[in-house]
Amino acid sequence: MARGKSTIRAVLIRLVAPLVAIVVGLGLMNASALAPMPKGTARFMAHTAVSQQLRQNELKGGECLARYMAPPLHRFLENTLPAIVEAGRLGADLVEVDVLPSADGTMMLFHDAELDCRSDGHGPARAQTEAALRKLDVGYGWTANGGKTFPLRGQYRGTMPSVSDAFTARPNGAFLFNFKSDNPQEADLLAAALKAAGRDPVAHGDAFFGNGPPVERIGRIYPDAWHFDVNRAIACSKSYARWGWLGITPNVCKGAALIVPVNRTGWFAGWPNRTIARMEAVGAQVIITGPYDGRSFNSGLDLPEQVKAIPPHFSGYVWIEDWATLGALLHPDRDRRTAAQKAATEAALKERRASRAR
């Protein structure tokens, strides 16, 4: 009987020992503490500069986003020169802007393909000349109460800037350019604007992203500038979340970007240090984004507690949705808000949290 038990025990040991060794080996292989300490510090990207926030929990896709504006806490508006300057003043490392061409080939800053939602214009933005676009009121369509009032209407008439205007407003800081179509010719037009301004995107730390052809084209024009395809970045994230635990860095991540939602860091093997080291080894950048809600990866951080969740030695990029609030948190010496504005912000943050818990 004793011999039988010993035999069973020996068999179990022979079966379990390799599994234990594998688990221990994988644990050591993916241990963040055993990875090199990342060099540098986190770099913060201000989405559309300093912008109005949206009621994210109400969005379903395809809506006029300007009609989902949250009650405004400031008077700045996305993709405008005052917002770009304010984002820089609050310490943004990269200011993200949306670019599209006018009918006569000038690269302008505007989010939508159509003018009807955000502005008082009508039809495709690309069908209008630069002169016509410059006459529009880009704050016309923004409302926080279903169209009862329009708090920015009339304040942003004639303020749609060109890319060249943005360079003048922020001559030394870096931009993150978002291509708003799949047309590679828009990369050529942006490159022409950069060259006309005498701006070297590599020297300035500028970066580019979007979908497919324009990103590929800008990468050929400026191979040393950071550029990434959004769909490929999402594919990299999903693939690494699956295979990274085996020590595999998927081919799709090479030269790409890894998107890490702030509430899903546990998906990524070796987070943070080992993950960063693996991405650096294949020329990929790491971007921390806002919480993943099961639908998309395209939101940024907009709550103070999300910023506090960033690892202390993180050296990648952080996508910020509400730079007016979080920039002031990160750089309190630059915070010019009044006591009343700070109180309004705290109330808005409380509502933001509550809306996501419903």
Secondary structure by P-SEA (a helix, b strand, c coil): caaaaaaaaaaaaaaaaaaaaaaaaaaaaacccccccccbbbbbbbccccccccccccccccccccccccccccccccccaaaaaaaaaacccbbbbbbbbcccbbbbbbcccccccccccccccccccaaaaaacccccccccccccccccccccccccccaaaaaaacccbbbbcccccccaaaaaaaaaaaaaacccccccbbbbbbccaaaaaaaaaccccbbbbaaaaaaaaaaaaccccccccccccccbbbbbccccccccccccaaaaaaaaaabbbbbbbccccccccccccccaaaaaaccccccbbbbbccaaaaaaaaccccccccaaaaaaaaaaaaaaaaaaac
